[in-house]
């Protein structure tokens, strides 16, 4: 069964948002994501991933930035073709009022 996740964020503060856990054992491992930006103001954001188990309650020790969404200022999309344990949206800077919709879809069995 696919994993579907969508979170609407009013980007008023600089913040790393909660992790979206993925099934890293799915075969094939396919994850698509998108960030739709609306509203006014300037916002810079990035998509991050970890190989650590975020379901244990401990914070992820190793966090990596997706190479294609490292300093985005407009709507973006991308994918992961190789296993990662979780992804999240991290708002690096914000001025004004912006809304970000972070969508994640994973398929595989």
Residue pairs with C-beta under 8 A, 6 or more apart in sequence:
2 105
2 106
2 107
3 22
3 23
3 104
3 105
3 106
4 104
4 105
5 20
5 102
5 103
5 104
5 105
6 101
6 102
6 103
6 104
7 17
7 20
7 89
7 101
7 102
8 99
8 100
8 101
8 102
9 17
9 89
9 91
9 99
9 100
9 101
9 102
10 97
10 98
10 99
11 39
11 41
11 43
11 45
11 91
11 94
11 97
11 98
11 99
11 100
12 94
12 97
13 91
13 94
14 91
14 92
14 93
14 94
15 90
15 91
16 48
16 88
16 89
16 90
16 91
17 88
17 89
17 90
17 91
17 102
18 88
19 50
19 54
19 60
19 86
19 87
19 88
20 86
20 87
20 88
20 104
21 54
21 55
21 85
21 86
22 31
22 83
22 84
22 85
22 86
22 87
22 104
22 106
23 106
23 108
24 51
24 83
24 84
24 85
25 83
26 83
26 106
26 107
26 108
26 109
27 108
27 109
28 108
29 80
29 81
29 82
29 83
29 106
29 108
30 79
30 80
30 81
30 106
30 107
30 108
31 79
31 80
31 84
31 87
31 104
31 105
31 106
32 77
32 78
32 79
32 104
32 105
32 106
33 47
33 77
33 78
33 79
33 80
33 87
33 102
33 103
33 104
33 105
34 75
34 76
34 77
34 78
34 101
34 102
34 103
35 45
35 47
35 69
35 72
35 75
35 76
35 77
35 89
35 100
35 101
35 102
35 103
36 75
36 100
36 101
36 103
37 43
37 73
37 74
37 75
37 98
37 99
37 100
38 98
38 99
38 100
38 101
39 96
39 97
39 98
39 99
40 96
40 97
40 98
41 94
41 95
41 96
41 97
41 98
42 73
42 93
42 94
42 95
42 96
42 98
43 73
43 91
43 93
43 94
43 95
43 96
43 98
43 100
44 71
44 72
44 73
44 91
44 92
44 93
44 94
45 69
45 72
45 73
45 89
45 90
45 91
45 92
45 100
46 65
46 66
46 69
46 70
46 71
46 72
46 89
46 90
46 92
47 65
47 66
47 69
47 76
47 78
47 87
47 88
47 89
47 90
48 63
48 64
48 65
48 66
48 87
48 88
48 89
48 90
49 63
49 64
49 66
49 80
49 84
49 85
49 86
49 87
49 88
50 60
50 61
50 62
50 63
50 64
50 84
50 85
50 86
51 62
51 84
51 85
52 58
52 60
52 61
52 62
52 85
52 86
53 85
54 60
54 85
54 86
60 86
66 78
66 80
66 87
68 76
68 78
69 76
69 78
71 92
80 87
87 104
89 100
89 102
91 100
